[in-house]
Structure formats: C-alpha cells, structure tokens
Amino acid sequence: MKTIILPGYSLHNKEWAEEVAEDLTAKGLQTTVHYWRHWRDESLSLSLRFELEKITEEIGKEKINPHNQKVGVGVNIIAKSVGVYVALNLIPNIASQINKVFFCGIASVGGEDRKGLVKTVLSKIPIENILCIQNESDKFVTFDEAEKFYHSVDPKIKVVSKPRSDHNYPYPEDFRKFLLS
C-alpha cells in the first residue's frame, strides 16, 4: 500500500508535504509527495490535465495477480487545499486502486460542480474510507462552512474540526491513525 500526498498550491506547501511524508515513512508507510509542475517552473500554472496524468503515472497502473485478475495497486491519498480539488478529479479515474482518502483544508466549497465531484467520489469508494479535517478558522474555508458543504452532499461524511486559525495542517498523527485503522 502506498500513500501519495497532494499538497496545496503554494511552494511553502512543499515543506509541509515532505514533513508529513517523512513522518509516515518513518512509521513504515510507503509515502510519495506529488510535486506540482509550477513549483519547478514558475512560468507555468496548475494544469489539472497534466497533474492528473503525472499523478496516475506516479501511482502506477493496475497489476495482474497470479490468478490473472486485475487488482489495484492500493493507494491512500492525503490531499490539502488545491490537492483536494485534484484528488476529487483523480479518484473516479483510479477508484479501483483507492484505499483511504484524507481531505484537509478544502479551500473552496462554492458551486454545484464541487458537490458533484464529491458525489462522484462517494459513488466510487466507501464513505468510511474518507476523512475530512478542517481548521476551525481556516482563512479560506472555516470548519462550519466545510462541514456544511460536505454534509450537504452526505451527512455521513466524517468531518473533524481542529482548533487552528490558519491554513496549516500539521496532523501526521491523525493521518497515520486513519490510514492504519
């Protein structure tokens, strides 16, 4: 089982992602950080199509087991901020490979298209395999707004509040606990 981290848009999220990956790897979880292309070349912007293709390559394709049946590689996703949006678009394409999904710091809850993405994800993977964390007073979306959004799609989605007033999500122990449960 591998875990891929889809960080936030800004370059400072690279450090967060690497710290989380280091912690999870030290605890025996195979973890990869996805590095956005605009981090390497500032003249580029986020391209959803490019990033989805690159992430799919990083995760790997389906494998064939000894009984000649296709089986998923087995992937956990930890997504933060814009990484949540990317994950919502990625998961339907690789649903057979997904184990658990951790959304933290959703940065936008506007529009029916976002609700539609969450509905599609819920139709592909079990709701108990999804956990959302939102800081109480996140500067982009507060916990109350995030909870209202997720629960408008399905009231059974587990949304956890953390007592912070920023867009930082230093919760590797929560990630570990959920991924190993």
C-alpha positions in Angstrom: 0.0 0.0 0.0 1.3 3.4 -0.9 0.3 6.9 0.2 0.5 9.9 -2.1 0.4 13.4 -0.8 -1.3 16.1 -3.0 -0.3 19.4 -1.3 -1.6 22.9 -1.6 -0.7 25.2 -4.5 1.9 27.4 -3.0 5.5 26.4 -2.8 5.5 26.6 1.1 3.3 23.5 1.0 6.3 21.5 -0.3 7.8 21.6 3.2 4.5 20.5 4.8 4.2 17.6 2.4 7.8 16.5 2.9 7.4 16.6 6.7 4.3 14.6 6.6 5.9 12.1 4.2 9.0 11.8 6.4 6.8 11.1 9.4 4.6 8.5 7.7 7.7 6.8 6.1 9.4 6.6 9.5 6.3 4.8 10.7 6.5 2.2 7.9 4.1 3.7 5.4 5.4 4.0 1.8 4.7 7.6 1.0 5.3 9.8 -2.1 4.9 13.6 -2.4 3.5 14.9 -5.7 5.4 17.9 -6.8 3.3 20.4 -8.8 5.0 21.4 -12.1 4.7 25.1 -11.3 7.0 24.5 -8.3 9.8 23.6 -10.8 8.9 26.3 -13.4 7.2 29.4 -12.1 6.2 30.4 -15.6 3.7 27.5 -15.6 0.4 27.4 -13.8 -1.6 24.5 -12.4 -2.9 22.3 -15.3 -5.4 19.8 -14.0 -5.0 17.5 -17.0 -1.2 17.5 -16.7 -1.2 16.9 -13.0 -3.8 14.0 -13.3 -1.6 12.3 -15.9 1.5 12.7 -13.8 -0.1 11.5 -10.6 -1.5 8.5 -12.4 2.0 7.7 -13.5 3.4 8.1 -10.0 0.7 5.8 -8.5 1.2 3.2 -11.2 -1.2 1.2 -13.2 -3.2 -1.9 -12.3 -1.3 -5.1 -11.7 -2.2 -8.6 -12.6 -2.3 -11.1 -9.8 -1.3 -14.8 -10.1 -4.9 -15.7 -11.0 -4.7 -13.4 -14.0 -7.1 -10.9 -12.4 -6.6 -7.2 -12.4 -6.0 -5.8 -8.9 -5.4 -2.2 -7.8 -2.0 -1.2 -6.6 -3.6 0.1 -3.4 -3.3 3.8 -2.8 -4.1 6.2 0.1 -4.4 9.9 -0.7 -3.7 12.8 1.6 -4.9 16.0 -0.1 -4.6 19.5 1.2 -6.2 22.7 -0.3 -6.0 22.6 -4.1 -4.8 19.0 -3.7 -8.4 18.2 -2.5 -9.7 19.5 -5.8 -7.2 17.5 -7.8 -8.0 14.4 -5.7 -11.7 14.8 -6.4 -11.0 14.8 -10.1 -8.4 11.9 -9.8 -10.3 9.4 -7.7 -13.1 8.5 -10.2 -10.3 7.5 -12.7 -8.5 5.2 -10.3 -11.2 4.2 -7.9 -10.4 0.5 -8.0 -6.9 1.4 -6.6 -8.1 3.7 -3.8 -8.0 2.5 -0.2 -8.4 5.6 2.0 -8.7 9.3 1.4 -7.8 12.2 3.7 -9.1 15.6 2.7 -7.7 18.5 4.7 -8.0 22.3 4.3 -10.5 22.4 1.5 -10.0 25.8 0.0 -13.3 26.3 -1.8 -16.8 25.0 -1.3 -18.6 27.1 -3.9 -20.6 25.7 -6.8 -22.6 22.6 -7.7 -19.6 21.3 -9.6 -17.7 20.7 -6.4 -20.7 18.9 -4.8 -20.9 16.8 -8.0 -17.3 15.9 -7.7 -17.8 14.8 -4.1 -20.9 12.8 -5.0 -19.0 11.0 -7.8 -16.2 10.1 -5.4 -18.8 8.8 -2.9 -20.3 6.6 -5.6 -16.8 5.1 -6.2 -15.4 4.5 -2.7 -16.9 3.7 0.7 -17.8 6.7 2.8 -16.0 5.2 5.8 -12.7 5.4 3.8 -12.9 9.2 3.6 -12.0 11.6 6.4 -12.0 15.4 6.3 -10.2 17.7 8.6 -10.8 21.5 8.6 -9.2 24.0 10.9 -11.9 25.8 12.9 -11.0 29.2 11.5 -9.1 28.3 8.3 -8.6 31.6 6.3 -10.1 30.1 3.1 -13.0 27.9 4.5 -13.9 27.7 8.1 -14.8 24.4 9.7 -18.5 25.3 9.8 -18.5 26.1 6.1 -16.6 22.9 5.2 -18.9 20.7 7.4 -22.0 22.3 5.9 -20.6 21.7 2.4 -19.6 18.0 2.9 -22.8 17.3 4.8 -24.9 18.8 2.1 -23.6 16.0 -0.1 -23.9 13.3 2.5 -24.4 13.8 6.3 -22.4 10.7 7.0 -19.1 12.1 5.7 -16.9 12.4 8.8 -15.6 16.0 9.2 -13.3 16.8 12.1 -12.5 20.3 13.4 -9.1 21.3 14.6 -8.5 24.3 16.8 -6.4 26.4 14.5 -7.0 29.7 12.7 -4.7 29.2 9.7 -4.4 27.0 6.6 -1.6 24.8 8.1 -2.4 21.1 8.7 0.4 19.6 10.8 -1.5 16.5 11.7 0.6 13.4 10.8 -0.6 11.5 13.8 -4.2 11.9 12.6 -3.2 10.8 9.1 -1.4 7.7 10.5 -4.2 6.7 12.8 -6.8 6.9 10.0 -4.6 5.2 7.3 -3.7 2.4 9.7 -7.2 1.8 11.0 
